[in-house]
């Protein structure tokens, strides 16, 4: 999926259509202090096996990619629902 670097979208802060900059959001490192990670570390400790079942079947062909839109006028950014695409390119 190809997206332009600038496009016109609705800005909820300005309450009108304005030009927006588009950028792809990178996944950040998961926190070790979250409840799910603490539970996982506790279960993995000792002589036990992996706590979750192995994934069945094949891997999906596309991933969900998050795009962040930043309004050029008010500099506020918003992130709508993600879209599935095998490859996302942000052009000129």
N, CA, C and O atoms as a GROMACS GRO file, in nm:
protein
  368
    1UNK      N    1   0.085  -0.117   0.000
    1UNK     CA    2   0.000   0.000   0.000
    1UNK      C    3   0.090   0.123   0.000
    1UNK      O    4   0.179   0.136   0.084
    2UNK      N    5   0.067   0.212  -0.092
    2UNK     CA    6   0.145   0.334  -0.100
    2UNK      C    7   0.063   0.451  -0.049
    2UNK      O    8  -0.053   0.469  -0.087
    3UNK      N    9   0.123   0.531   0.038
    3UNK     CA   10   0.057   0.649   0.093
    3UNK      C   11   0.145   0.770   0.063
    3UNK      O   12   0.268   0.759   0.069
    4UNK      N   13   0.087   0.885   0.030
    4UNK     CA   14   0.168   1.006   0.013
    4UNK      C   15   0.214   1.060   0.149
    4UNK      O   16   0.150   1.035   0.251
    5UNK      N   17   0.324   1.134   0.147
    5UNK     CA   18   0.376   1.190   0.272
    5UNK      C   19   0.285   1.299   0.327
    5UNK      O   20   0.276   1.317   0.449
    6UNK      N   21   0.217   1.373   0.240
    6UNK     CA   22   0.121   1.476   0.281
    6UNK      C   23  -0.012   1.446   0.214
    6UNK      O   24  -0.017   1.415   0.096
    7UNK      N   25  -0.120   1.456   0.291
    7UNK     CA   26  -0.252   1.443   0.232
    7UNK      C   27  -0.353   1.522   0.313
    7UNK      O   28  -0.328   1.559   0.428
    8UNK      N   29  -0.466   1.547   0.251
    8UNK     CA   30  -0.570   1.628   0.314
    8UNK      C   31  -0.665   1.535   0.387
    8UNK      O   32  -0.722   1.443   0.328
    9UNK      N   33  -0.683   1.560   0.518
    9UNK     CA   34  -0.772   1.479   0.601
    9UNK      C   35  -0.850   1.571   0.695
    9UNK      O   36  -0.822   1.690   0.707
   10UNK      N   37  -0.949   1.512   0.761
   10UNK     CA   38  -1.026   1.586   0.860
   10UNK      C   39  -0.947   1.592   0.991
   10UNK      O   40  -0.901   1.490   1.041
   11UNK      N   41  -0.932   1.711   1.045
   11UNK     CA   42  -0.864   1.730   1.173
   11UNK      C   43  -0.971   1.750   1.280
   11UNK      O   44  -1.047   1.846   1.273
   12UNK      N   45  -0.978   1.660   1.382
   12UNK     CA   46  -1.080   1.677   1.485
   12UNK      C   47  -1.058   1.800   1.573
   12UNK      O   48  -1.154   1.851   1.632
   13UNK      N   49  -0.935   1.848   1.583
   13UNK     CA   50  -0.908   1.966   1.666
   13UNK      C   51  -0.948   2.094   1.594
   13UNK      O   52  -1.012   2.181   1.652
   14UNK      N   53  -0.910   2.105   1.466
   14UNK     CA   54  -0.948   2.223   1.387
   14UNK      C   55  -1.092   2.216   1.339
   14UNK      O   56  -1.149   2.317   1.299
   15UNK      N   57  -1.152   2.099   1.342
   15UNK     CA   58  -1.288   2.069   1.294
   15UNK      C   59  -1.307   2.109   1.147
   15UNK      O   60  -1.412   2.161   1.109
   16UNK      N   61  -1.204   2.084   1.066
   16UNK     CA   62  -1.214   2.104   0.921
   16UNK      C   63  -1.106   2.020   0.852
   16UNK      O   64  -1.018   1.964   0.918
   17UNK      N   65  -1.113   2.013   0.722
   17UNK     CA   66  -1.013   1.938   0.645
   17UNK      C   67  -0.888   2.024   0.627
   17UNK      O   68  -0.895   2.137   0.580
   18UNK      N   69  -0.774   1.967   0.666
   18UNK     CA   70  -0.646   2.036   0.653
   18UNK      C   71  -0.542   1.937   0.600
   18UNK      O   72  -0.568   1.817   0.592
   19UNK      N   73  -0.424   1.990   0.562
   19UNK     CA   74  -0.314   1.903   0.519
   19UNK      C   75  -0.252   1.835   0.640
   19UNK      O   76  -0.236   1.895   0.746
   20UNK      N   77  -0.216   1.708   0.623
   20UNK     CA   78  -0.157   1.630   0.731
   20UNK      C   79  -0.028   1.564   0.683
   20UNK      O   80  -0.017   1.525   0.566
   21UNK      N   81   0.068   1.552   0.773
   21UNK     CA   82   0.188   1.472   0.748
   21UNK      C   83   0.160   1.329   0.792
   21UNK      O   84   0.095   1.307   0.895
   22UNK      N   85   0.208   1.232   0.715
   22UNK     CA   86   0.184   1.091   0.744
   22UNK      C   87   0.316   1.026   0.786
   22UNK      O   88   0.418   1.045   0.720
   23UNK      N   89   0.312   0.951   0.895
   23UNK     CA   90   0.431   0.874   0.932
   23UNK      C   91   0.389   0.740   0.991
   23UNK      O   92   0.282   0.727   1.050
   24UNK      N   93   0.475   0.642   0.973
   24UNK     CA   94   0.449   0.507   1.020
   24UNK      C   95   0.497   0.497   1.164
   24UNK      O   96   0.606   0.545   1.197
   25UNK      N   97   0.418   0.434   1.250
   25UNK     CA   98   0.453   0.423   1.391
   25UNK      C   99   0.534   0.296   1.412
   25UNK      O  100   0.496   0.188   1.367
   26UNK      N  101   0.645   0.310   1.482
   26UNK     CA  102   0.728   0.194   1.512
   26UNK      C  103   0.684   0.135   1.646
   26UNK      O  104   0.642   0.206   1.737
   27UNK      N  105   0.695   0.004   1.656
   27UNK     CA  106   0.657  -0.063   1.779
   27UNK      C  107   0.765  -0.040   1.883
   27UNK      O  108   0.884  -0.059   1.856
   28UNK      N  109   0.724   0.002   2.002
   28UNK     CA  110   0.823   0.026   2.107
   28UNK      C  111   0.843  -0.100   2.190
   28UNK      O  112   0.763  -0.193   2.183
   29UNK      N  113   0.950  -0.100   2.269
   29UNK     CA  114   0.983  -0.217   2.350
   29UNK      C  115   0.877  -0.234   2.458
   29UNK      O  116   0.837  -0.138   2.523
   30UNK      N  117   0.832  -0.358   2.478
   30UNK     CA  118   0.730  -0.385   2.578
   30UNK      C  119   0.787  -0.365   2.718
   30UNK      O  120   0.904  -0.396   2.743
   31UNK      N  121   0.706  -0.314   2.808
   31UNK     CA  122   0.750  -0.287   2.944
   31UNK      C  123   0.754  -0.417   3.025
   31UNK      O  124   0.665  -0.501   3.013
   32UNK      N  125   0.857  -0.432   3.105
   32UNK     CA  126   0.870  -0.550   3.192
   32UNK      C  127   0.780  -0.540   3.315
   32UNK      O  128   0.762  -0.638   3.386
   33UNK      N  129   0.723  -0.422   3.340
   33UNK     CA  130   0.643  -0.402   3.461
   33UNK      C  131   0.494  -0.425   3.438
   33UNK      O  132   0.416  -0.419   3.534
   34UNK      N  133   0.452  -0.452   3.316
   34UNK     CA  134   0.311  -0.477   3.289
   34UNK      C  135   0.267  -0.610   3.348
   34UNK      O  136   0.348  -0.701   3.366
   35UNK      N  137   0.138  -0.620   3.379
   35UNK     CA  138   0.086  -0.739   3.447
   35UNK      C  139   0.106  -0.865   3.365
   35UNK      O  140   0.144  -0.968   3.420
   36UNK      N  141   0.081  -0.860   3.236
   36UNK     CA  142   0.098  -0.978   3.151
   36UNK      C  143   0.242  -1.027   3.147
   36UNK      O  144   0.266  -1.147   3.148
   37UNK      N  145   0.336  -0.934   3.142
   37UNK     CA  146   0.478  -0.972   3.138
   37UNK      C  147   0.523  -1.026   3.273
   37UNK      O  148   0.602  -1.120   3.279
   38UNK      N  149   0.472  -0.970   3.382
   38UNK     CA  150   0.507  -1.021   3.516
   38UNK      C  151   0.453  -1.162   3.533
   38UNK      O  152   0.521  -1.249   3.587
   39UNK      N  153   0.329  -1.187   3.486
   39UNK     CA  154   0.270  -1.320   3.494
   39UNK      C  155   0.350  -1.419   3.409
   39UNK      O  156   0.374  -1.532   3.452
   40UNK      N  157   0.391  -1.377   3.289
   40UNK     CA  158   0.469  -1.463   3.200
   40UNK      C  159   0.603  -1.500   3.264
   40UNK      O  160   0.644  -1.616   3.260
   41UNK      N  161   0.672  -1.403   3.322
   41UNK     CA  162   0.802  -1.430   3.386
   41UNK      C  163   0.785  -1.524   3.506
   41UNK      O  164   0.870  -1.612   3.528
   42UNK      N  165   0.678  -1.508   3.582
   42UNK     CA  166   0.654  -1.594   3.697
   42UNK      C  167   0.627  -1.738   3.653
   42UNK      O  168   0.676  -1.831   3.716
   43UNK      N  169   0.550  -1.756   3.546
   43UNK     CA  170   0.519  -1.890   3.498
   43UNK      C  171   0.642  -1.956   3.436
   43UNK      O  172   0.660  -2.077   3.450
   44UNK      N  173   0.725  -1.879   3.368
   44UNK     CA  174   0.842  -1.936   3.301
   44UNK      C  175   0.953  -1.972   3.400
   44UNK      O  176   1.046  -2.045   3.364
   45UNK      N  177   0.945  -1.922   3.522
   45UNK     CA  178   1.049  -1.949   3.620
   45UNK      C  179   1.042  -2.096   3.664
   45UNK      O  180   0.933  -2.150   3.678
   46UNK      N  181   1.155  -2.161   3.685
   46UNK     CA  182   1.156  -2.299   3.736
   46UNK      C  183   1.158  -2.402   3.625
   46UNK      O  184   1.211  -2.376   3.517
   47UNK      N  185   1.100  -2.518   3.651
   47UNK     CA  186   1.107  -2.632   3.559
   47UNK      C  187   0.979  -2.650   3.478
   47UNK      O  188   0.944  -2.763   3.444
   48UNK      N  189   0.909  -2.542   3.448
   48UNK     CA  190   0.785  -2.554   3.373
   48UNK      C  191   0.809  -2.526   3.225
   48UNK      O  192   0.913  -2.474   3.187
   49UNK      N  193   0.709  -2.561   3.143
   49UNK     CA  194   0.718  -2.535   3.000
   49UNK      C  195   0.661  -2.400   2.964
   49UNK      O  196   0.634  -2.316   3.051
   50UNK      N  197   0.643  -2.379   2.836
   50UNK     CA  198   0.591  -2.252   2.786
   50UNK      C  199   0.443  -2.242   2.824
   50UNK      O  200   0.371  -2.340   2.806
   51UNK      N  201   0.395  -2.128   2.876
   51UNK     CA  202   0.259  -2.119   2.930
   51UNK      C  203   0.149  -2.112   2.824
   51UNK      O  204   0.032  -2.134   2.857
   52UNK      N  205   0.183  -2.082   2.700
   52UNK     CA  206   0.080  -2.066   2.598
   52UNK      C  207   0.092  -2.176   2.493
   52UNK      O  208   0.202  -2.227   2.471
   53UNK      N  209  -0.018  -2.214   2.428
   53UNK     CA  210  -0.007  -2.316   2.323
   53UNK      C  211   0.067  -2.262   2.201
   53UNK      O  212   0.066  -2.141   2.175
   54UNK      N  213   0.130  -2.351   2.126
   54UNK     CA  214   0.200  -2.309   2.005
   54UNK      C  215   0.097  -2.269   1.900
   54UNK      O  216  -0.008  -2.332   1.890
   55UNK      N  217   0.125  -2.164   1.820
   55UNK     CA  218   0.027  -2.120   1.721
   55UNK      C  219   0.007  -2.225   1.613
   55UNK      O  220   0.102  -2.282   1.561
   56UNK      N  221  -0.119  -2.249   1.581
   56UNK     CA  222  -0.154  -2.350   1.480
   56UNK      C  223  -0.160  -2.284   1.341
   56UNK      O  224  -0.189  -2.165   1.330
   57UNK      N  225  -0.133  -2.359   1.238
   57UNK     CA  226  -0.148  -2.312   1.101
   57UNK      C  227  -0.034  -2.224   1.056
   57UNK      O  228   0.074  -2.226   1.116
   58UNK      N  229  -0.058  -2.148   0.951
   58UNK     CA  230   0.048  -2.067   0.892
   58UNK      C  231   0.042  -1.923   0.942
   58UNK      O  232  -0.055  -1.881   1.005
   59UNK      N  233   0.146  -1.850   0.911
   59UNK     CA  234   0.152  -1.711   0.950
   59UNK      C  235   0.066  -1.628   0.854
   59UNK      O  236   0.052  -1.664   0.737
   60UNK      N  237   0.010  -1.520   0.900
   60UNK     CA  238  -0.074  -1.435   0.816
   60UNK      C  239   0.012  -1.362   0.713
   60UNK      O  240   0.128  -1.332   0.739
   61UNK      N  241  -0.046  -1.334   0.597
   61UNK     CA  242   0.029  -1.272   0.488
   61UNK      C  243   0.043  -1.121   0.507
   61UNK      O  244   0.132  -1.060   0.448
   62UNK      N  245  -0.042  -1.061   0.587
   62UNK     CA  246  -0.035  -0.916   0.606
   62UNK      C  247  -0.035  -0.883   0.755
   62UNK      O  248  -0.083  -0.960   0.838
   63UNK      N  249   0.020  -0.768   0.785
   63UNK     CA  250   0.029  -0.720   0.923
   63UNK      C  251  -0.053  -0.591   0.935
   63UNK      O  252  -0.078  -0.523   0.835
   64UNK      N  253  -0.093  -0.560   1.056
   64UNK     CA  254  -0.161  -0.433   1.080
   64UNK      C  255  -0.055  -0.324   1.099
   64UNK      O  256   0.033  -0.337   1.184
   65UNK      N  257  -0.064  -0.219   1.020
   65UNK     CA  258   0.032  -0.110   1.031
   65UNK      C  259  -0.041   0.014   1.077
   65UNK      O  260  -0.147   0.050   1.026
   66UNK      N  261   0.017   0.079   1.175
   66UNK     CA  262  -0.042   0.200   1.232
   66UNK      C  263   0.021   0.322   1.166
   66UNK      O  264   0.143   0.331   1.154
   67UNK      N  265  -0.062   0.415   1.124
   67UNK     CA  266  -0.016   0.540   1.064
   67UNK      C  267  -0.058   0.656   1.153
   67UNK      O  268  -0.169   0.659   1.205
   68UNK      N  269   0.032   0.751   1.170
   68UNK     CA  270   0.003   0.869   1.251
   68UNK      C  271  -0.008   0.989   1.159
   68UNK      O  272   0.079   1.015   1.076
   69UNK      N  273  -0.117   1.063   1.175
   69UNK     CA  274  -0.143   1.181   1.093
   69UNK      C  275  -0.127   1.305   1.180
   69UNK      O  276  -0.192   1.317   1.284
   70UNK      N  277  -0.040   1.399   1.138
   70UNK     CA  278  -0.015   1.521   1.214
   70UNK      C  279  -0.064   1.640   1.133
   70UNK      O  280  -0.023   1.660   1.018
   71UNK      N  281  -0.151   1.718   1.193
   71UNK     CA  282  -0.206   1.836   1.126
   71UNK      C  283  -0.096   1.942   1.113
   71UNK      O  284  -0.022   1.968   1.208
   72UNK      N  285  -0.086   2.002   0.995
   72UNK     CA  286   0.018   2.102   0.971
   72UNK      C  287  -0.016   2.234   1.041
   72UNK      O  288   0.074   2.307   1.082
   73UNK      N  289  -0.145   2.265   1.055
   73UNK     CA  290  -0.186   2.393   1.112
   73UNK      C  291  -0.175   2.391   1.265
   73UNK      O  292  -0.107   2.476   1.323
   74UNK      N  293  -0.241   2.297   1.332
   74UNK     CA  294  -0.244   2.297   1.479
   74UNK      C  295  -0.140   2.203   1.541
   74UNK      O  296  -0.125   2.201   1.663
   75UNK      N  297  -0.067   2.126   1.460
   75UNK     CA  298   0.041   2.036   1.505
   75UNK      C  299  -0.008   1.921   1.594
   75UNK      O  300   0.072   1.852   1.657
   76UNK      N  301  -0.140   1.901   1.601
   76UNK     CA  302  -0.193   1.788   1.677
   76UNK      C  303  -0.191   1.665   1.588
   76UNK      O  304  -0.213   1.673   1.468
   77UNK      N  305  -0.164   1.550   1.650
   77UNK     CA  306  -0.162   1.427   1.572
   77UNK      C  307  -0.271   1.334   1.622
   77UNK      O  308  -0.306   1.335   1.740
   78UNK      N  309  -0.324   1.254   1.531
   78UNK     CA  310  -0.423   1.155   1.567
   78UNK      C  311  -0.395   1.027   1.490
   78UNK      O  312  -0.333   1.028   1.383
   79UNK      N  313  -0.441   0.917   1.547
   79UNK     CA  314  -0.411   0.785   1.492
   79UNK      C  315  -0.541   0.709   1.476
   79UNK      O  316  -0.595   0.657   1.573
   80UNK      N  317  -0.593   0.701   1.353
   80UNK     CA  318  -0.717   0.625   1.332
   80UNK      C  319  -0.691   0.475   1.339
   80UNK      O  320  -0.579   0.432   1.364
   81UNK      N  321  -0.794   0.396   1.315
   81UNK     CA  322  -0.782   0.251   1.322
   81UNK      C  323  -0.678   0.201   1.221
   81UNK      O  324  -0.662   0.259   1.114
   82UNK      N  325  -0.610   0.093   1.257
   82UNK     CA  326  -0.504   0.039   1.172
   82UNK      C  327  -0.563  -0.032   1.052
   82UNK      O  328  -0.680  -0.072   1.052
   83UNK      N  329  -0.480  -0.048   0.949
   83UNK     CA  330  -0.522  -0.116   0.827
   83UNK      C  331  -0.428  -0.232   0.801
   83UNK      O  332  -0.310  -0.227   0.836
   84UNK      N  333  -0.480  -0.337   0.740
   84UNK     CA  334  -0.397  -0.452   0.704
   84UNK      C  335  -0.330  -0.428   0.569
   84UNK      O  336  -0.395  -0.389   0.472
   85UNK      N  337  -0.200  -0.451   0.564
   85UNK     CA  338  -0.127  -0.441   0.440
   85UNK      C  339   0.000  -0.523   0.453
   85UNK      O  340   0.061  -0.528   0.560
   86UNK      N  341   0.041  -0.586   0.342
   86UNK     CA  342   0.164  -0.665   0.348
   86UNK      C  343   0.286  -0.574   0.348
   86UNK      O  344   0.389  -0.610   0.404
   87UNK      N  345   0.274  -0.456   0.285
   87UNK     CA  346   0.388  -0.365   0.278
   87UNK      C  347   0.332  -0.223   0.268
   87UNK      O  348   0.243  -0.196   0.189
   88UNK      N  349   0.385  -0.132   0.349
   88UNK     CA  350   0.340   0.007   0.347
   88UNK      C  351   0.457   0.094   0.308
   88UNK      O  352   0.562   0.089   0.372
   89UNK      N  353   0.438   0.175   0.204
   89UNK     CA  354   0.541   0.269   0.159
   89UNK      C  355   0.484   0.409   0.167
   89UNK      O  356   0.373   0.436   0.120
   90UNK      N  357   0.561   0.499   0.228
   90UNK     CA  358   0.519   0.639   0.236
   90UNK      C  359   0.604   0.715   0.136
   90UNK      O  360   0.726   0.726   0.152
   91UNK      N  361   0.539   0.769   0.031
   91UNK     CA  362   0.610   0.833  -0.079
   91UNK      C  363   0.634   0.981  -0.055
   91UNK      O  364   0.634   1.029   0.058
   92UNK      N  365   0.654   1.051  -0.166
   92UNK     CA  366   0.686   1.195  -0.161
   92UNK      C  367   0.562   1.278  -0.142
   92UNK      O  368   0.570   1.401  -0.136
   0.00000   0.00000   0.00000
